């Protein structure tokens, strides 16, 4: 490759509850800056030999650029992508410590691909709850499909890969690497070799590598850097400088800045001993000390921020004028890195930031919590909750961090950022300073299928009584408990009924999203109990409530569709299901487990209308989604399995229909009371199976014992000749019997004969 740069189900048990927010509200400027490479700087030294090496390496599926900090890894990739001759499209993710979560990592990769024009399926970047390995593997599969469908050459850059320590992140990247299509290439920039199976890639010729020895500056390149900074030394001093810095780009650059202000640059080179000490001493004594006290203090205080803008700096430092300081710093040196074309967001060079933070913590340790607290307040005021939580924790205010989690977890879950909420809860620690933090913890346990953890949280909350209202908008702790038990239904219909009634009594404000959630829980309960008119009444109110989050409206529409279909309103059922699926697509909810209920609704409506092929595709998508996390409550599985069994029976796949029905029975029989109507629904499916089997038995010409014997052997891999030897008969006799089997089953091939036989329970 050459370079180129209004209507009312619910699944009850696991519905997510947060009001939706636009994607742009969570894909904030800080995240957006992560998805673009740095802007090339006119003073960067041209390094054509390295660009050529990248040219030669990138045709391999994976390119690893591994070297310590300050060797110019990011700069090199940026220069390469900016070259006009590079025909590949680039997708870029600048990783940070918070990406050490596989769900967040894949979400950012998905967003980067979308920005590059390679649009993954709508559901890739959304997950209402943290996803296990199987679910994440499905997301990776969707990303791979998008890459393959993109068709053009694409380079995905994962910069600062060393921040990823979670083995689950490595597993998903491994999976991505294993199946990369020919048009896609992965470039990994890292300070240390990642936890990937590099040896296997290297042995297979699928890995290109550039390391510190490759990135080290040659004397000619070092001379270009010195010249750009108006520093000039003798040839011998130049070679000594390269040797003593070992070609380390950061060390050379700092030396160039220093020499440009010295009368005898050669003497300075002779004074350098040890690059690591030199870099720290230089940054501390010359870079920081070279500025006025006000600017020096500004750099140290702002160093607590990973990324910053002028208004944020004003807030953190408590002084105005940050915009002028930032412009001066950008103009006079390269330690300030702009992160967007508008020069709104910046970061310091990692090395400078590290030294500045160290000095701040040594000189003014008592000031650090105050600076983090100011940062938290600014981020909170600008709707950047994730950063606000991070800085609240850094300031030592776990109480404030907990309050932020309580107030904002709903929006994040509804927008597919459940993993972020889990990260907040883990950062708060097991002993919550504020007991009310257990409310979002209980919701997350319910959503992730942690029944034991859920019960522990609910038991602790029950001791608090009717405390409220809560920061997330719930009327009280009691209301939260009733909503969770009534909606998720881990304890079965009897407990659901008691909790739903109490939730309806408590959540009476129609402007609250929890009002619509209570209506949803009540509508689902009525459907489970077989009271279809009551179900439609409650679900209509939930679906048509303007305060209802999108995901709640989707669930209400889905369950309403089931009820309408059972009431004989086929056209309405289809319209409701289509509307529910429209919400799934519009709000990128396709990988949330809750969205499987919309697939259930549409599949049921398609089955009822006789469009069995479309129903098969729809039901299979929903079933695959549910089985990625089967632990997440009983109800969604039961509803979907019954719909899948009905479809299989209608399609003549009787063996499959019975298997699905048996699996549904396992869920129904968990609860001894309140499941009569659900059992009736499943009995009806089994009656359909028996009736279809009887019709087929009546219509077909019976097979002889010898034909049945041969039919069983046709299921395997034996040839007709091998079947003949197995039965001690001639090949011609086997062929004759096989033809009779095909004729009697109305099959045109061996595979079709086996499929029909299995559907009729003949084998």
Rosetta blueprint (number, residue, H / E / L):
1 X L
2 X L
3 X L
4 X L
5 X L
6 X L
7 X L
8 X L
9 X L
10 X L
11 X L
12 X L
13 X L
14 X L
15 X L
16 X L
17 X L
18 X L
19 X L
20 X L
21 X L
22 X L
23 X H
24 X H
25 X H
26 X H
27 X L
28 X L
29 X H
30 X H
31 X H
32 X H
33 X H
34 X H
35 X L
36 X L
37 X L
38 X L
39 X L
40 X L
41 X L
42 X L
43 X L
44 X L
45 X L
46 X L
47 X L
48 X H
49 X H
50 X H
51 X H
52 X H
53 X H
54 X H
55 X H
56 X H
57 X H
58 X H
59 X L
60 X L
61 X L
62 X E
63 X E
64 X E
65 X E
66 X E
67 X L
68 X L
69 X L
70 X L
71 X L
72 X L
73 X H
74 X H
75 X H
76 X H
77 X H
78 X H
79 X H
80 X H
81 X H
82 X H
83 X L
84 X L
85 X L
86 X L
87 X L
88 X L
89 X E
90 X E
91 X E
92 X E
93 X E
94 X E
95 X L
96 X L
97 X H
98 X H
99 X H
100 X L
101 X L
102 X H
103 X H
104 X H
105 X H
106 X H
107 X H
108 X H
109 X H
110 X H
111 X H
112 X H
113 X H
114 X H
115 X H
116 X L
117 X L
118 X L
119 X L
120 X L
121 X L
122 X L
123 X L
124 X L
125 X L
126 X L
127 X E
128 X L
129 X L
130 X L
131 X L
132 X L
133 X H
134 X H
135 X H
136 X H
137 X H
138 X H
139 X H
140 X H
141 X H
142 X H
143 X H
144 X H
145 X H
146 X H
147 X H
148 X H
149 X H
150 X H
151 X L
152 X L
153 X L
154 X E
155 X E
156 X E
157 X E
158 X E
159 X E
160 X L
161 X H
162 X H
163 X H
164 X L
165 X L
166 X L
167 X H
168 X H
169 X H
170 X H
171 X H
172 X H
173 X H
174 X H
175 X H
176 X H
177 X H
178 X H
179 X L
180 X L
181 X L
182 X L
183 X L
184 X E
185 X E
186 X E
187 X E
188 X E
189 X E
190 X E
191 X L
192 X L
193 X L
194 X L
195 X L
196 X L
197 X L
198 X H
199 X H
200 X H
201 X H
202 X H
203 X H
204 X L
205 X L
206 X L
207 X E
208 X E
209 X E
210 X E
211 X E
212 X H
213 X H
214 X H
215 X H
216 X L
217 X L
218 X L
219 X H
220 X H
221 X H
222 X H
223 X H
224 X H
225 X H
226 X H
227 X H
228 X H
229 X L
230 X L
231 X L
232 X L
233 X L
234 X L
235 X H
236 X H
237 X H
238 X H
239 X H
240 X H
241 X H
242 X H
243 X H
244 X H
245 X H
246 X L
247 X L
248 X L
249 X H
250 X H
251 X H
252 X H
253 X H
254 X H
255 X H
256 X H
257 X H
258 X H
259 X H
260 X L
261 X L
262 X L
263 X L
264 X L
265 X H
266 X H
267 X H
268 X H
269 X H
270 X H
271 X H
272 X L
273 X L
274 X L
275 X H
276 X H
277 X H
278 X H
279 X H
280 X H
281 X H
282 X H
283 X H
284 X H
285 X H
286 X H
287 X H
288 X H
289 X L
290 X L
291 X L
292 X L
293 X H
294 X H
295 X H
296 X H
297 X H
298 X H
299 X H
300 X H
301 X H
302 X H
303 X L
304 X L
305 X L
306 X L
307 X L
308 X E
309 X L
310 X H
311 X H
312 X H
313 X H
314 X H
315 X H
316 X H
317 X H
318 X L
319 X L
320 X L
321 X L
322 X H
323 X H
324 X H
325 X H
326 X H
327 X H
328 X H
329 X H
330 X H
331 X H
332 X H
333 X L
334 X L
335 X L
336 X E
337 X E
338 X E
339 X L
340 X L
341 X L
342 X L
343 X L
344 X L
345 X L
346 X E
347 X E
348 X E
349 X L
350 X H
351 X H
352 X H
353 X H
354 X H
355 X H
356 X H
357 X H
358 X H
359 X H
360 X H
361 X H
362 X H
363 X H
364 X L
365 X H
366 X H
367 X H
368 X H
369 X H
370 X H
371 X H
372 X H
373 X H
374 X H
375 X H
376 X H
377 X H
378 X H
379 X H
380 X H
381 X H
382 X L
383 X L
384 X L
385 X H
386 X H
387 X H
388 X H
389 X H
390 X H
391 X H
392 X H
393 X H
394 X H
395 X L
396 X L
397 X L
398 X H
399 X H
400 X H
401 X H
402 X H
403 X H
404 X H
405 X H
406 X H
407 X H
408 X H
409 X H
410 X H
411 X H
412 X H
413 X H
414 X H
415 X L
416 X L
417 X E
418 X H
419 X H
420 X H
421 X H
422 X H
423 X H
424 X H
425 X H
426 X H
427 X H
428 X H
429 X L
430 X L
431 X L
432 X L
433 X L
434 X L
435 X L
436 X L
437 X H
438 X H
439 X H
440 X H
441 X H
442 X H
443 X H
444 X H
445 X H
446 X H
447 X H
448 X H
449 X L
450 X L
451 X H
452 X H
453 X H
454 X H
455 X H
456 X H
457 X H
458 X H
459 X H
460 X H
461 X H
462 X H
463 X L
464 X L
465 X L
466 X L
467 X L
468 X L
469 X L
470 X L
471 X L
472 X L
473 X L
474 X L
475 X L
476 X L
477 X H
478 X H
479 X H
480 X H
481 X H
482 X H
483 X H
484 X H
485 X H
486 X H
487 X H
488 X H
489 X L
490 X L
491 X L
492 X L
493 X H
494 X H
495 X H
496 X H
497 X H
498 X H
499 X H
500 X H
501 X H
502 X H
503 X H
504 X H
505 X H
506 X H
507 X L
508 X L
509 X L
510 X L
511 X L
512 X L
513 X H
514 X H
515 X H
516 X H
517 X H
518 X H
519 X H
520 X H
521 X H
522 X H
523 X H
524 X H
525 X H
526 X H
527 X H
528 X H
529 X H
530 X L
531 X L
532 X H
533 X H
534 X H
535 X H
536 X H
537 X H
538 X H
539 X H
540 X H
541 X H
542 X H
543 X H
544 X L
545 X L
546 X L
547 X L
548 X L
549 X L
550 X H
551 X H
552 X H
553 X H
554 X H
555 X H
556 X H
557 X H
558 X H
559 X H
560 X H
561 X H
562 X H
563 X H
564 X H
565 X H
566 X H
567 X L
568 X L
569 X L
570 X H
571 X H
572 X H
573 X H
574 X H
575 X H
576 X H
577 X H
578 X H
579 X H
580 X H
581 X H
582 X H
583 X H
584 X H
585 X H
586 X H
587 X L
588 X L
589 X L
590 X L
591 X L
592 X L
593 X H
594 X H
595 X H
596 X H
597 X H
598 X H
599 X H
600 X H
601 X H
602 X H
603 X H
604 X H
605 X H
606 X H
607 X H
608 X H
609 X H
610 X L
611 X L
612 X H
613 X H
614 X H
615 X H
616 X H
617 X H
618 X H
619 X H
620 X H
621 X H
622 X H
623 X H
624 X H
625 X H
626 X H
627 X H
628 X L
629 X L
630 X L
631 X L
632 X L
633 X L
634 X L
635 X H
636 X H
637 X H
638 X H
639 X H
640 X H
641 X H
642 X H
643 X H
644 X H
645 X H
646 X H
647 X H
648 X H
649 X H
650 X H
651 X L
652 X L
653 X L
654 X H
655 X H
656 X H
657 X H
658 X H
659 X H
660 X H
661 X H
662 X H
663 X H
664 X H
665 X H
666 X H
667 X H
668 X H
669 X L
670 X L
671 X L
672 X L
673 X L
674 X L
675 X L
676 X H
677 X H
678 X H
679 X H
680 X H
681 X H
682 X H
683 X H
684 X H
685 X H
686 X H
687 X H
688 X H
689 X H
690 X H
691 X H
692 X H
693 X H
694 X H
695 X H
696 X H
697 X H
698 X H
699 X H
700 X L
701 X L
702 X L
703 X L
704 X L
705 X H
706 X H
707 X H
708 X H
709 X H
710 X H
711 X H
712 X H
713 X H
714 X H
715 X L
716 X L
717 X L
718 X L
719 X L
720 X H
721 X H
722 X H
723 X H
724 X H
725 X H
726 X H
727 X H
728 X L
729 X L
730 X L
731 X H
732 X H
733 X H
734 X H
735 X H
736 X H
737 X H
738 X H
739 X H
740 X H
741 X H
742 X H
743 X H
744 X H
745 X H
746 X L
747 X L
748 X L
749 X L
750 X H
751 X H
752 X H
753 X H
754 X H
755 X H
756 X H
757 X H
758 X H
759 X H
760 X L
761 X L
762 X L
763 X L
